[in-house]
Amino acid sequence: MTVSLSVLPGFEKLSRIPLYVPGKPIQEVQRELGLARIVKLASNENPWGPTEAVKARVAAVIAGSEFEGLGLYPVSNGHYLRQRIAERKGVALDRVVLGNGSSEILEMVAKAAFLDGGSAVIPKHSFAIYGIATQTAGGRVIESRASATELDVDDLLRSVADDTRLVYLGHPNNPTGIRLDRAAIERVVRSLRQDIVLVVDQAYAEYEDPAEYPDAAVYLDERPNLLVLHTFSKIHALAALRIGYGLGSKELIGYLERVRSPFNTNHLAQVAAEVAVQDLSFEAFSRMKNTEARKAFVLEVPKHRCKSSGTSGNFILLETAFPAMDLFKELLQRGVIVRPMHGYGLPHHVRVTFGKPEEMQAFWSAAGPLLDGGC
Ligand SMILES: Cc1ncc(COP(=O)(O)O)c(C=O)c1O
């Protein structure tokens, strides 16, 4: 007789944690539908990169001209990349940690914080990994109030419980595109108990106007319990290589180093990110292209039976008059991949990543008639 593995108490608990559903990959849609051209606007990637300089550096490593070979382990803690990040961000080297994508740092901090259980406060409609990382590390999720257009900071602070160890805040938030202003960020940073780690996830920060964006990193010296996350997957266009970083106090980063698996970031990712983090002009170019795409998108929305919300990041939420899953499926048949948001508590929204002008044109050609015709 075979016995289900769900009799293991840990596995039984795991079976109740939602699975992360990624955006559909292009190859999969091509295989399933046999379409020649696919436009993927589903995973908030940057269509403009990576740069030739990044590709040349990766190619040099593969060719063996600058590294002893792919048969060797990478630098375990990514010393050289951390050095570059530390220079760019104006912090000491021991205040930078690397992850296999910033998702891995979200998992690392949860693993460290929930070693003895506890809870995390997470605003409604936040990036799915916050909840998944919390629960798989043995923590409990407390969801604070938010809508598709507003994050309730009062409720976030009120929701903190005696056993709260972590608070996650997307800034800008995915999928809502909400970004807190300086006063609100400051209030969260300064009001939270010092025994709670505040994770401010700035995966999309580089898409914001640097003159206006309230970067939470300015509080790093003041708050040893603050962790600010960035990724190379978005504006730096290195999603395939899986690399991200966290900035925190020396003490907090020291704890994360204890849960980080050795060699967690690979050599190709480290060198590519070294080039990318210094390339301010590619960042500015991508930001400009994204702003243009957003402006054009927002102008197109009123011509159709839908509404948009969210003003930050490289994506936008589109609200439909009918179940948004229907729009997702119909668009898929036409070779356009967007992200349905029912799993985020938003059954009438799809999230659309800003692509190149021709990709956005393909989106509207396919989506316009569907939206107007009620799908
Ligand atoms: C808000 C947010 N944080 C973090 C990530 C994770 O990025 P990565 O693990 O690729 O660094 C994403 C990816 O979509 C995101 O939207």
The ligand as an SDF file (V2000), in Angstrom:
LIG
                    3D

 16 16  0  0  0  0  0  0  0  0999 V2000
    8.1990   43.4700   -6.5240 C   0  0  0  0  0  0  0  0  0  0  0  0
    9.1460   42.4110   -6.9780 C   0  0  0  0  0  0  0  0  0  0  0  0
   10.1390   42.0620   -6.1670 N   0  0  0  0  0  0  0  0  0  0  0  0
   11.0250   41.1220   -6.5200 C   0  0  0  0  0  0  0  0  0  0  0  0
   10.9300   40.4800   -7.7240 C   0  0  0  0  0  0  0  0  0  0  0  0
   11.8780   39.3760   -7.9940 C   0  0  0  0  0  0  0  0  0  0  0  0
   12.7880   39.6180   -8.9160 O   0  0  0  0  0  0  0  0  0  0  0  0
   14.0410   38.6580   -9.0970 P   0  0  0  0  0  0  0  0  0  0  0  0
   13.8940   37.4690   -8.2020 O   0  0  0  0  0  0  0  0  0  0  0  0
   14.0260   38.3100  -10.5280 O   0  0  0  0  0  0  0  0  0  0  0  0
   15.1950   39.4980   -8.6840 O   0  0  0  0  0  0  0  0  0  0  0  0
    9.9070   40.7900   -8.6080 C   0  0  0  0  0  0  0  0  0  0  0  0
    9.7740   40.0850   -9.8840 C   0  0  0  0  0  0  0  0  0  0  0  0
    8.8620   40.2000  -10.6130 O   0  0  0  0  0  0  0  0  0  0  0  0
    8.9870   41.7960   -8.2190 C   0  0  0  0  0  0  0  0  0  0  0  0
    7.9760   42.1270   -8.9970 O   0  0  0  0  0  0  0  0  0  0  0  0
  1  2  1  0
  2  3  1  0
  2 15  2  0
  3  4  2  0
  4  5  1  0
  5  6  1  0
  5 12  2  0
  6  7  1  0
  7  8  1  0
  8  9  2  0
  8 10  1  0
  8 11  1  0
 12 13  1  0
 12 15  1  0
 13 14  2  0
 15 16  1  0
M  END
$$$$
